[in-house]
Amino acid sequence: MDILISNSSDKPIYLQIVNQIKRHISSGNLIEGEPLPSIRNLAKELEISVITTKRAYDELENDGFINTIPGKGSYVASINTELLQENKKSIVEGKICEAILLAKSIGLSLKDLIKIMSILYEE
Amino acid sequence: MTSILEIKDVSKQYNDFSLKKINITLEKGYVMGFIGPNGAGKSTTIKLIMNLIKKDSGKINIFGFDNEKNEIKVKERIGFVYDENNFYEELTIQEMKNIVKRFYKQWNEDLFLFYLKEFSLPINKQIKDLSKGMKMKFSLAIALSHHAELLIMDEPTSGLDPLVRKELIDILRSIMEDENKAVFFSTHITSDLEKIADYITIIDNGEIILSRPKDSLLEEYCIIKGSKDILTPSIRTSLIGIEDNKYGFKALYNKKTGNLKSLVNSLIFEKTTIEDILLFTTKRGENYVSSY
């Protein structure tokens, strides 16, 4: 499992971890019941503070992606497909937002943008 | 849960300097970086924790015990790494270790030999012939060999080259894999803290300016730049340590408590660093505005 942290990103480090682990789960790279590295080991490997990885795991747990058993560790939760679909949809939305921003910055109209999308989608 | 280190309303008065009712709490499992300008009270605080000087008032609990009444019991479980060399210069590492180990009930000779190897320390070399980095690593080897649960370090990285500093940070990281340990260290090199600290405590002029999780500091605060025209008195109050020049101003800003949302388009917001936060919150002079 790869987790790559960018220190120059606007996104807080904990969020980068959350998003990447979610992606690993959505893509099936991490499967249900699979153990995750311990909070402390992950902090050591990524060279970040413990509190940051702890926050990332708390967030993942709140979002239902992992389960943490005190004293044992964290495991990939059984994800309902709806949640997975929802998560993937939000990734798609994010990418489209980026494309829209870029389109606006060069004055591309919505119509043109949709046209490009339709062509690409059919490919 | 009891904190591993708890400093409560501690004061110490000197002729020309005083520590004013400071409060610091550190839970086990975490690293706290202790920063502030020279003469702010960092070393005084550390000496008080180590009971090397007597406090005037307040309370210091370590592992839940009073650090004066239970001095020996508490110190057995502390590893102390000091900026200046506190060993006998004429002795070799081997000889010095033989003196020190008698103070600790929990001394582990195998572990010491392991760390000597790990840190590449020559056992028969006199301490005066060790480099600064080696002396620091020797102190650390001693601390780790008596299973210290709390490491207290007074500027352990000062005067060390980036490679040795990275080595130290890596060692601290492996120590912190054990959730029962904690590290409290003062430093001037704030970039080291960005890498390892969970909590940041800033002291200035004998007072604690802030003591908070590093991540939330870096998320809440930012550097803000803009035209001097917008610096009305009410805007000034939400800026910290305003610095101006001919062409504009620069200041630290707390996104959470500040009220500049309406001006977002005419200002530049930049990510901040621990160093910026230290510099702006401890700035001297008329522009000094504390948010605490």
Interface residues (C-beta under 8 A of the other chain):
Chain A: D10 P12 I13 Y14 S38 R40 N41 A43 K44 E47 I48 S49 V50 I51 T52 R55
Chain B: G29 Y30 V31 R173 S174 M176 E177 D178 E179 K195 I196 A197 D198 Y199 P213 K214 D215 L218 E219 K271
